[in-house]
Amino acid sequence: MRDQIESYAARLAVRIQSAGADLDPDILQLPGGSVIATLLWLYAKGSTALRKH
């Protein structure tokens, strides 16, 4: 059980780090930048997922 939790935590940490790597900090300085950055990230991840299938 503990191994499963540690594995899940490691996968979650990798996803969070990869999300941060894809984020352009200049977008956050724009008005509504956090919303824009979130939408762009979701679009990029969604389009990548659709291309895989």
C-alpha positions as CSV (number, residue, x, y, z in Angstrom):
1,M,0.0,0.0,0.0
2,R,2.8,2.4,0.9
3,D,4.6,1.7,-2.4
4,Q,1.4,2.6,-4.3
5,I,1.1,5.9,-2.4
6,E,4.7,6.7,-3.0
7,S,4.4,5.8,-6.7
8,Y,1.3,8.0,-7.1
9,A,3.0,10.9,-5.3
10,A,6.0,10.6,-7.6
11,R,3.9,10.6,-10.7
12,L,1.9,13.6,-9.4
13,A,5.2,15.5,-8.7
14,V,6.4,14.9,-12.2
15,R,3.1,16.2,-13.7
16,I,3.3,19.3,-11.6
17,Q,6.9,19.9,-12.6
18,S,6.2,19.4,-16.3
19,A,3.2,21.8,-16.1
20,G,5.6,24.4,-14.6
21,A,8.1,23.9,-17.4
22,D,5.5,24.6,-20.1
23,L,4.4,27.8,-18.5
24,D,5.7,31.1,-19.8
25,P,6.1,33.6,-16.8
26,D,5.5,36.6,-19.1
27,I,1.9,35.5,-19.6
28,L,1.2,35.8,-15.9
29,Q,2.1,39.5,-16.0
30,L,-0.8,40.3,-18.4
31,P,-4.2,41.2,-17.0
32,G,-6.0,37.9,-16.5
33,G,-2.7,36.1,-17.1
34,S,-3.3,33.2,-14.8
35,V,-6.5,32.4,-16.6
36,I,-4.8,32.8,-20.0
37,A,-1.9,30.6,-18.9
38,T,-4.3,27.9,-17.6
39,L,-6.3,27.9,-20.8
40,L,-3.2,27.7,-23.0
41,W,-1.8,24.8,-20.9
42,L,-5.1,22.9,-21.1
43,Y,-5.3,23.5,-24.8
44,A,-1.7,22.3,-25.3
45,K,-2.3,19.1,-23.2
46,G,-5.6,18.4,-24.9
47,S,-4.3,18.8,-28.4
48,T,-1.4,16.5,-27.5
49,A,-3.7,13.9,-26.1
50,L,-5.9,14.0,-29.2
51,R,-3.0,13.6,-31.5
52,K,-1.9,10.4,-29.6
53,H,-5.3,8.7,-30.3
